[in-house]
Amino acid sequence: MAPAPSVGPRSAGAGRAIDAAALSKLRWRCRRGLLENDLLIERLFTRAAPLTQADANGLYLLMELADNDLLDLFLGRQKPTADLDRPEVHQVLAAVRAQGTRPETRLSSATSSRTSS
């Protein structure tokens, strides 16, 4: 699947919230095979602030990665390199990490309940 056409040079509307149709497509594109990634990405969709075009651009770029590489970026084990070393990618990674302070969305509790069943 090709990335969204808005990925590329920053557009004037990078700070605007994306519309419902674009949000739905983005949410579908962000589905991952690794549960931990799904849980971390879901934080972006459930936060109070709406997703902007810059967030969407960063997510589309990150979705090109393999699951383990993506998880390493989310957890801060690796830093974005080459094409991923862009402001919108750093913005998404920071948003995912910032959401981790809420007790109800802690990754450790969600993954431990998955392994105990």
C-alpha positions in Angstrom: 0.0 0.0 0.0 1.4 3.4 -0.9 1.8 6.1 1.7 -0.7 8.9 2.0 -0.1 11.6 -0.6 0.4 14.2 2.1 3.6 12.5 3.3 6.6 14.4 2.0 7.5 18.1 2.3 5.6 19.8 5.1 2.3 21.3 3.9 0.7 24.5 5.1 -2.0 22.5 6.9 0.4 20.3 9.0 -1.1 21.6 12.2 -4.7 21.1 11.3 -6.7 18.2 12.6 -7.4 15.5 10.1 -11.0 14.8 9.1 -13.0 11.7 10.1 -12.4 9.8 6.8 -8.7 10.4 6.9 -8.6 9.4 10.6 -10.5 6.1 9.8 -8.0 5.3 7.0 -5.1 6.1 9.2 -6.4 4.0 12.1 -6.8 1.0 9.7 -3.3 1.6 8.3 -1.8 1.6 11.8 -3.0 -1.9 12.7 0.0 -4.0 13.6 0.8 -7.6 14.2 2.5 -7.0 17.5 0.0 -6.2 20.3 2.4 -3.9 22.1 2.6 -1.7 19.0 -1.2 -1.6 18.7 -1.5 -0.6 22.3 1.0 2.2 22.0 -0.5 3.5 18.7 -4.0 3.4 20.2 -2.8 6.0 22.7 -2.6 8.5 19.9 -6.1 7.9 18.8 -7.6 8.1 22.3 -5.8 11.2 23.5 -7.8 14.4 24.0 -5.9 16.3 21.3 -7.0 15.5 17.8 -4.5 14.0 15.3 -3.0 16.6 13.0 -1.8 16.2 9.5 1.8 16.3 10.8 0.9 13.4 13.2 -0.6 11.5 10.3 2.5 12.0 8.1 4.7 10.8 10.9 2.6 7.7 11.5 2.5 6.8 7.8 6.3 7.0 7.7 6.6 4.8 10.8 4.1 2.2 9.5 6.7 1.3 6.8 8.8 -0.3 9.6 8.8 -3.9 10.8 7.0 -4.4 14.1 10.2 -4.9 16.2 11.9 -1.9 14.7 8.8 0.2 15.4 8.6 -1.0 19.0 12.3 -0.2 19.5 11.5 3.4 18.4 8.5 3.7 20.6 10.3 2.4 23.7 13.4 4.7 23.0 15.7 1.8 22.4 16.6 3.2 19.0 16.5 6.7 17.5 15.1 7.5 14.1 17.7 7.5 11.3 17.8 8.5 7.7 14.3 9.2 6.2 12.7 8.8 9.6 14.8 11.5 11.3 12.1 14.1 10.6 10.1 16.5 12.9 6.8 14.7 12.4 8.2 11.3 13.3 9.8 12.7 16.5 6.5 14.4 17.3 4.6 11.0 17.1 7.3 9.2 19.1 7.1 11.9 21.8 3.3 11.8 21.9 3.3 8.0 22.3 5.9 8.2 25.1 4.1 11.0 26.9 0.8 9.1 27.0 2.6 6.3 28.9 2.3 8.1 32.2 -1.4 7.4 32.5 -1.9 4.3 34.7 -4.8 2.9 32.6 -2.7 2.8 29.5 0.5 1.3 30.8 1.9 -1.2 28.4 3.3 -3.5 31.1 -0.1 -4.1 32.7 -1.8 -4.8 29.3 0.9 -7.2 28.2 1.0 -9.1 31.5 -2.7 -9.7 31.4 -2.3 -11.0 27.8 0.4 -13.5 28.8 -1.4 -14.8 31.9 -4.5 -15.9 29.9 
